[in-house]
């Protein structure tokens, strides 16, 4: 297994690798683990995982997972998962796929796929986080004026 801090290139293909960060055009991870992935093209992962994933192309995950996915392309997950999927394209969760929150142009859930938060739950969670952040910000401003 190869290990490195970061990899970048036009076409990045990793097999049996452990990488701190990946930056490239087209990215393909197979039986690998990576930190953040930044792609100016499509990303495919098979038996692989990564941290946050940002892509301008399609994302395909098969038997793997990652942190949040933010892409302008379509997303397809089969027997894997993601914390959050935010896509301007279509999102397909196949059999055995899961995600915490999914936002996309069209969302298709196959039998056995799960989304952990509904739209209303995600909206309430967002409002709560926003209110908490606003309260902390206001408290810090008051303290800085009196301190």
C-alpha positions, 0 to 999 in steps of 0.5 A: 500500500502506498502512502503519501501526503497529497496527490495532484494531476490531470488524471489521478488513479489510486489503487491500494493507497492512503493519501492525505489529500487529492486534487485533480481533473478526473479522480479514481480511487480503488481500495484506497482512503483519502482526506479531502478530494477536489476534482475538476471532473468526475470522481469514481470510488470503488471500495474506497473512502474519503473526507469532504469531496468537491467535484465539478463532474459526476460522482460515483461511489460503489461499496465505499463512502465519504464525508460531505459531497458537493458537486455540480454533476450527478451523484450515484451511490451503491452499497455505500454512503455519505454524510451529506450530498449537495448536488445541482444534478440528479442523486441516485441512492441504490440498494444498500446506500445511505446519506444523512441529508440529500439535496439535488435536482432529482432524488431517486431512492432504490429499495434498501436506500436510506436518507437519515434526515427528511427535508423538514428535519434538515430545515429544523436542524439548519434553523437550530444551527443558525440560531446557535451561531447567531447567539454565539456571535452576538455574545462574542460582540457583547463581550468584546465591547465590555471587555 
